[in-house]
Amino acid sequence: MRCPFCAHDDSQVKDSRPTEDNTAIRRRRQCEGCGARFTTFERVQLRDVTVLKSTGDDTPPRRESFDRSKIEQSVSLACRKRGIEQERIDQLVSGIQRQVETAGDSEIPSARIGEMVMEGLRQLDTVAYIRFASVYRDFSEARDFEEFASTVQRVAPDGNGHG
């Protein structure tokens, strides 16, 4: 594993353990070049999936490899300062990754992944759901938030914003 600090090609594993949700192996490594320590995560990848990204016009969709970290980043941003445990976020992201990889298709539209994220966040936390929707659905003014939030309020079963 290449060192992120000095780019030396060799590092030594100092500690290995499963993550809390048992979906990855966390490895503590030490660079043999500079001695710096860093952490890596090893996850199972069932298959290579290509994401089809719509350009919005008549041109064919852009293709790129599925990247779990993009979902992690989006979900974490939507959940920021909501008091949601990292383990629950990791479980949501792992669940979406499993759905994508086991769907049977080698290509999936980015809109389908977006809907999976929306559904997962709706069940996790309604405020995070609205935050994600505001970017995903490209809200342009306050009225967009109001209209969307009014539909969410009818969905939240416990009445306090947690679905």
Buried (B, 14 or more C-beta within 10 A) or exposed (E): BEBEEEEBEEBEEEEEEEBEBEBBBBBBBBBEBEEBEBEBEEEEEEEEBBBBBEEEEEEEBEEEEBEBEBBBEBBBEBBEEBEBEEEBBBBBBBBBBEBBBEBEEEEBBBEBBBEBBBBBBBBBBBBBBBBBBBEBEEBEEEEBBEEBBEEBEEEBEEEEBBB
